[in-house]
């Protein structure tokens, strides 16, 4: 029996506490749907939109894609980076030749930085109470 080919290419991107489930589908024009909203409705800051579009600009893909994303957790910046990470992984599944360019740009690296935990006896992760001599 022949394996049925999927219509979309899935991948997961992460950054801090944000997780993005990304699906790209080859289509006639470029569209972005993030949590059932358009990219303009979800991200009001142009910088975040540019972060999300960066893998397509770097790859210079002639094909247009329909990008569908479910993103949870984190803040807006972490969510934008998680979406970029997921889109980059999708593009590699679509075309393996793009791996070198995306990797050198740092789009495939999972950024491991997290918020540092609060330690006992301290006010925050590293902030100490004021020392009093008397």
C-alpha positions as CSV (number, residue, x, y, z in Angstrom):
1,X,0.0,0.0,0.0
2,X,1.4,3.4,-0.9
3,X,2.0,5.9,1.9
4,X,-0.5,8.8,1.7
5,X,1.3,12.1,1.5
6,X,0.3,14.8,4.0
7,X,-1.0,18.1,2.7
8,X,0.8,20.2,5.3
9,X,4.2,20.1,6.9
10,X,4.1,20.2,10.7
11,X,6.8,21.3,13.2
12,X,7.1,22.6,16.8
13,X,9.1,25.6,17.8
14,X,10.0,26.6,21.4
15,X,11.5,29.6,23.2
16,X,11.4,30.1,27.0
17,X,7.9,29.0,28.0
18,X,6.4,29.6,24.6
19,X,5.5,26.7,22.4
20,X,4.3,27.0,18.7
21,X,2.7,24.3,16.7
22,X,3.3,25.3,13.1
23,X,1.9,24.0,9.9
24,X,2.9,25.2,6.5
25,X,0.9,24.4,3.3
26,X,2.1,25.3,-0.2
27,X,-0.5,27.7,-1.5
28,X,-1.0,30.4,-4.1
29,X,-0.4,33.4,-1.7
30,X,1.3,33.9,1.6
31,X,-1.1,33.9,4.6
32,X,-0.5,33.8,8.3
33,X,-3.1,32.6,10.9
34,X,-2.0,32.7,14.5
35,X,-4.5,31.3,17.1
36,X,-7.3,31.9,14.6
37,X,-6.3,35.6,14.0
38,X,-4.3,37.2,11.3
39,X,-0.7,38.2,11.9
40,X,-1.7,41.9,12.0
41,X,-4.4,41.3,14.6
42,X,-2.2,39.1,16.8
43,X,1.1,41.1,16.7
44,X,0.7,44.8,16.8
45,X,4.4,45.5,16.8
46,X,6.1,45.3,13.3
47,X,9.3,43.9,14.8
48,X,7.5,40.7,15.8
49,X,6.0,40.3,12.3
50,X,9.5,40.7,10.8
51,X,10.9,38.0,13.1
52,X,8.2,35.6,11.9
53,X,8.7,36.4,8.2
54,X,12.6,36.2,8.5
55,X,12.9,32.4,7.6
56,X,11.0,32.9,4.3
57,X,13.0,36.0,3.5
58,X,16.3,34.2,4.2
59,X,15.3,31.1,2.2
60,X,14.0,33.3,-0.7
61,X,11.2,30.8,-1.3
62,X,9.5,31.3,-4.6
63,X,6.6,29.1,-3.3
64,X,3.9,30.8,-1.3
65,X,2.7,29.2,1.9
66,X,-0.3,29.2,4.1
67,X,1.1,29.3,7.7
68,X,-1.1,28.1,10.5
69,X,0.1,28.4,14.1
70,X,-1.2,27.5,17.5
71,X,1.0,29.3,20.1
72,X,0.8,29.1,23.9
73,X,2.8,30.4,26.9
74,X,5.4,33.1,27.2
75,X,5.2,36.7,26.2
76,X,4.9,38.2,22.7
77,X,8.6,38.2,22.0
78,X,9.1,34.6,23.0
79,X,6.0,33.6,21.0
80,X,7.4,35.3,17.9
81,X,10.8,33.5,18.3
82,X,9.0,30.2,18.9
83,X,7.0,30.7,15.7
84,X,10.2,31.5,13.8
85,X,11.8,28.3,15.1
86,X,8.8,26.2,14.0
87,X,8.7,27.8,10.6
88,X,12.4,27.1,10.1
89,X,11.9,23.5,11.0
90,X,9.0,23.2,8.5
91,X,11.1,24.7,5.7
92,X,13.8,22.1,6.3
93,X,11.3,19.4,6.0
94,X,10.1,21.0,2.8
95,X,13.6,21.5,1.3
96,X,16.7,20.0,3.0
97,X,19.0,22.4,1.0
98,X,17.8,25.4,3.2
99,X,19.4,23.9,6.3
100,X,22.8,25.6,6.0
101,X,21.4,29.1,5.5
102,X,18.8,28.7,8.3
103,X,21.4,27.2,10.7
104,X,24.0,29.9,10.0
105,X,21.4,32.6,10.7
106,X,20.6,30.9,14.1
107,X,17.0,30.1,13.3
108,X,17.3,26.4,14.1
109,X,18.9,26.8,17.5
110,X,16.6,26.2,20.4
111,X,17.3,29.1,22.8
112,X,17.6,27.4,26.2
113,X,17.5,30.5,28.4
114,X,14.8,30.4,31.1
115,X,13.9,32.6,34.0
116,X,16.1,31.7,37.0
117,X,14.3,30.3,40.0
118,X,14.0,32.1,43.3
119,X,16.3,30.7,46.0
120,X,15.4,30.4,49.7
121,X,16.5,33.3,51.9
122,X,16.7,35.7,48.9
123,X,14.1,38.3,47.7
124,X,14.4,37.2,44.1
125,X,16.6,34.9,42.1
126,X,19.8,36.8,43.1
127,X,18.7,39.9,45.1
128,X,19.6,39.7,48.7
129,X,18.1,41.6,51.7
130,X,19.9,44.8,52.7
131,X,22.7,44.0,55.2
132,X,22.5,45.8,58.4
133,X,25.6,46.1,60.7
134,X,23.5,46.8,63.8
